[in-house]
């Protein structure tokens, strides 16, 4: 959502201004240990490297065809080297 949308819609702005959240100072000054930061890093979500390939029809087809072509190429290469 854009920040401008909060200003445009008066009902949304009023209901967001109505809610007050109090954050205790203890939680703000809490520093995580190195181990907790490492675990947080391991547990954080990552970007899918195959997402750009899978979203297009050409990429989806190439994910099916490339392994088959590679297997045929390796088979022919092994036959020729014997």
KEKE-3310 file (N, C-alpha, C; in steps of 0.2 Angstrom, whole numbers, plus 5000, padded with zeros to 4 digits):
npx = (5004:5002:5009:5001:4989:4984:4982:4972:4960:4949:4942:4950:4962:4957:4954:4966:4973:4965:4969:4981:4997:5008:5024:5035:5049:5059:5058:5063:5076:5081:5094:5099:5107:5122:5120:5106:5104:5110:5102:5090:5094:5095:5082:5075:5065:5069:5072:5065:5075:5071:5059:5058:5059:5049:5038:5035:5029:5039:5050:5045:5043:5056:5062:5057:5062:5076:5083:5080:5086:5099:5101:5100:5111:5122:5121:5123:5136:5143:5141:5149:5162:5165)
npy = (4994:5011:5026:5037:5033:5031:5044:5048:5040:5044:5036:5025:5032:5038:5026:5020:5030:5030:5018:5014:5010:5004:5002:4994:5000:4991:4981:4988:4991:4979:4968:4957:4941:4935:4922:4921:4931:4924:4913:4919:4924:4912:4907:4917:4921:4917:4923:4915:4907:4901:4907:4918:4910:4900:4908:4911:4904:4900:4898:4888:4877:4875:4871:4858:4853:4855:4846:4833:4835:4836:4824:4815:4820:4817:4803:4800:4805:4796:4784:4787:4788:4776)
npz = (5000:4996:5004:5002:5001:5014:5017:5008:5011:5022:5032:5034:5039:5051:5058:5059:5067:5078:5085:5097:5100:5112:5116:5126:5134:5138:5128:5117:5120:5120:5116:5104:5105:5097:5093:5092:5082:5072:5070:5067:5055:5048:5048:5041:5027:5010:4993:4979:4967:4955:4952:4942:4930:4931:4930:4917:4901:4892:4900:4909:4900:4896:4908:4908:4896:4895:4904:4898:4885:4889:4895:4884:4876:4885:4885:4871:4870:4879:4872:4860:4865:4869)
capx = (5000:5006:5008:4996:4982:4982:4979:4966:4954:4948:4940:4956:4966:4954:4954:4973:4974:4962:4973:4987:5001:5013:5030:5039:5056:5063:5059:5066:5083:5084:5099:5099:5114:5125:5117:5099:5104:5112:5096:5085:5096:5094:5075:5072:5063:5073:5069:5065:5079:5068:5053:5057:5059:5043:5032:5034:5028:5045:5054:5042:5044:5063:5063:5055:5065:5083:5085:5079:5091:5105:5102:5102:5118:5127:5121:5127:5143:5146:5142:5154:5168:5167)
capy = (5000:5017:5030:5042:5030:5032:5051:5049:5037:5046:5031:5021:5036:5038:5020:5019:5035:5028:5013:5016:5004:5005:4997:4994:5002:4985:4978:4992:4991:4972:4967:4949:4938:4933:4916:4923:4934:4919:4909:4923:4924:4905:4906:4922:4919:4919:4923:4909:4908:4899:4911:4921:4905:4897:4912:4912:4898:4897:4895:4882:4872:4874:4867:4851:4850:4855:4839:4828:4836:4835:4816:4813:4822:4813:4796:4800:4806:4790:4779:4789:4788:4769)
capz = (5000:4996:5010:5000:5002:5020:5018:5004:5014:5029:5037:5036:5043:5057:5062:5061:5072:5084:5088:5100:5102:5117:5116:5132:5133:5139:5122:5112:5121:5120:5110:5103:5105:5091:5091:5090:5076:5067:5069:5063:5048:5044:5047:5036:5020:5004:4986:4975:4961:4949:4951:4935:4925:4931:4929:4910:4898:4889:4906:4912:4895:4896:4914:4906:4890:4896:4907:4893:4880:4893:4896:4877:4875:4889:4882:4865:4872:4882:4866:4855:4868:4870)
cpx = (5004:5004:5002:4989:4979:4979:4973:4960:4954:4946:4946:4961:4963:4955:4961:4975:4971:4966:4980:4991:5007:5018:5034:5046:5061:5064:5063:5074:5086:5088:5099:5106:5116:5121:5110:5099:5106:5106:5091:5087:5094:5086:5072:5070:5068:5069:5070:5069:5076:5061:5052:5056:5052:5037:5031:5033:5034:5049:5051:5043:5052:5065:5061:5060:5073:5086:5085:5085:5098:5107:5104:5109:5123:5127:5124:5134:5146:5146:5147:5161:5170:5170)
cpy = (5006:5022:5035:5039:5031:5039:5052:5046:5040:5041:5027:5025:5037:5032:5018:5024:5033:5023:5015:5010:5007:5000:4999:4996:4996:4982:4982:4992:4984:4971:4959:4947:4936:4927:4917:4926:4929:4915:4912:4923:4917:4905:4912:4919:4921:4919:4917:4910:4906:4902:4914:4916:4902:4901:4913:4905:4895:4894:4889:4876:4870:4870:4859:4848:4850:4848:4833:4829:4834:4827:4813:4814:4818:4806:4796:4801:4800:4785:4781:4788:4780:4765)
cpz = (5000:5002:5008:5001:5009:5021:5014:5008:5021:5034:5039:5040:5050:5061:5064:5067:5079:5088:5091:5102:5107:5117:5122:5130:5134:5132:5117:5114:5121:5114:5110:5103:5098:5088:5089:5083:5070:5065:5066:5056:5044:5043:5043:5029:5015:4998:4982:4969:4955:4948:4944:4929:4925:4930:4921:4907:4895:4895:4909:4907:4895:4902:4912:4901:4891:4899:4902:4888:4883:4893:4889:4875:4878:4886:4876:4866:4874:4876:4862:4859:4870:4864)
residu = (UNK:UNK:UNK:UNK:UNK:UNK:UNK:UNK:UNK:UNK:UNK:UNK:UNK:UNK:UNK:UNK:UNK:UNK:UNK:UNK:UNK:UNK:UNK:UNK:UNK:UNK:UNK:UNK:UNK:UNK:UNK:UNK:UNK:UNK:UNK:UNK:UNK:UNK:UNK:UNK:UNK:UNK:UNK:UNK:UNK:UNK:UNK:UNK:UNK:UNK:UNK:UNK:UNK:UNK:UNK:UNK:UNK:UNK:UNK:UNK:UNK:UNK:UNK:UNK:UNK:UNK:UNK:UNK:UNK:UNK:UNK:UNK:UNK:UNK:UNK:UNK:UNK:UNK:UNK:UNK:UNK:UNK)
# end
